[in-house]
Amino acid sequence: MLTIKLNLLQILEKDIVLDAGCGAGRHTMEASKWHDSKFVAVDRSLSELKRLKYVLDLMAEKGELKGNAVLIVGDVLQLPFKDESFTKIICTEVLEHLYKDVKGIKELVRVLKNHEEMVVSVPTPYTEHLFGNLSYQYFRTPGGHVRIYKKKELLQKLREGGLKILYICREHAFHSIFWMLKCLCGLENQKALIPLFWEQILIFSARLKLLKKIENFWNNLFPKSIVIYTKKA
């Protein structure tokens, strides 16, 4: 399930794209299928990158890859790249994990070429407050969320980092329901039937147009993520 809209980011053949804090690498995998560009996926977790490499290798064997992906263990707070190394940056669901988020934003802007685009997403404040109230464990998981962003606060930090705001979208209403159910049933309860059932809906929602339309409507009411498309001044 993608958080960003690839048609809004407009990846071109010449682009060098950084997927910062890529996690399982869903954006690198999907974008590499359609764009003959270079992708650099960076994450602190070696295990996540190994899983991503395995999937990318399988896709390459099936002839499903157009782009070229390089995977690097690294920290968003101290990226191992020269200034202005990338023409596009994807950074989804990362900043809420950083105690030094302003430093992280500045580091991302540093490696982005002038007049090029970066897309950032974070959880919405009302879903974060809801999940935190429903589950004591939600904000106490190691490596989990350390801050809740208000939209105005995040926009200000991005602008102060040298970025111009282009578009703002709201995504993942079905994920809001999933995490609400997870919190109600217990985050550590992997066998809870209702969240498992809703997880299947999440899988099908990426494939069925009707479910996509329903979620797009609910994104206006109960989104899990706010997605901000920016451009470096």
Rosetta blueprint (number, residue, H / E / L):
1 M L
2 L L
3 T L
4 I L
5 K L
6 L H
7 N H
8 L H
9 L H
10 Q L
11 I L
12 L L
13 E L
14 K L
15 D L
16 I E
17 V E
18 L E
19 D E
20 A E
21 G L
22 C L
23 G L
24 A L
25 G L
26 R H
27 H H
28 T H
29 M H
30 E H
31 A H
32 S H
33 K H
34 W H
35 H L
36 D L
37 S L
38 K E
39 F E
40 V E
41 A E
42 V E
43 D E
44 R L
45 S L
46 L H
47 S H
48 E H
49 L H
50 K H
51 R H
52 L H
53 K H
54 Y H
55 V H
56 L H
57 D H
58 L H
59 M H
60 A H
61 E H
62 K L
63 G L
64 E L
65 L L
66 K L
67 G L
68 N E
69 A E
70 V E
71 L E
72 I E
73 V E
74 G L
75 D E
76 V L
77 L L
78 Q E
79 L L
80 P L
81 F L
82 K L
83 D L
84 E L
85 S L
86 F E
87 T E
88 K E
89 I E
90 I E
91 C E
92 T E
93 E L
94 V L
95 L H
96 E H
97 H H
98 L L
99 Y L
100 K L
101 D H
102 V H
103 K H
104 G H
105 I H
106 K H
107 E H
108 L H
109 V H
110 R H
111 V H
112 L E
113 K E
114 N E
115 H E
116 E E
117 E E
118 M E
119 V E
120 V E
121 S E
122 V E
123 P E
124 T L
125 P H
126 Y H
127 T H
128 E H
129 H H
130 L H
131 F H
132 G H
133 N H
134 L H
135 S L
136 Y L
137 Q L
138 Y L
139 F L
140 R L
141 T L
142 P L
143 G L
144 G L
145 H L
146 V L
147 R L
148 I L
149 Y L
150 K L
151 K H
152 K H
153 E H
154 L H
155 L H
156 Q H
157 K H
158 L H
159 R H
160 E H
161 G L
162 G L
163 L E
164 K E
165 I E
166 L E
167 Y E
168 I E
169 C E
170 R E
171 E E
172 H L
173 A H
174 F H
175 H H
176 S H
177 I H
178 F H
179 W H
180 M H
181 L H
182 K H
183 C H
184 L H
185 C H
186 G L
187 L L
188 E L
189 N L
190 Q L
191 K L
192 A L
193 L H
194 I H
195 P H
196 L H
197 F H
198 W H
199 E H
200 Q H
201 I H
202 L H
203 I H
204 F H
205 S H
206 A L
207 R L
208 L L
209 K H
210 L H
211 L H
212 K H
213 K H
214 I H
215 E H
216 N H
217 F H
218 W H
219 N L
220 N L
221 L L
222 F L
223 P L
224 K L
225 S E
226 I E
227 V E
228 I E
229 Y E
230 T E
231 K E
232 K E
233 A L
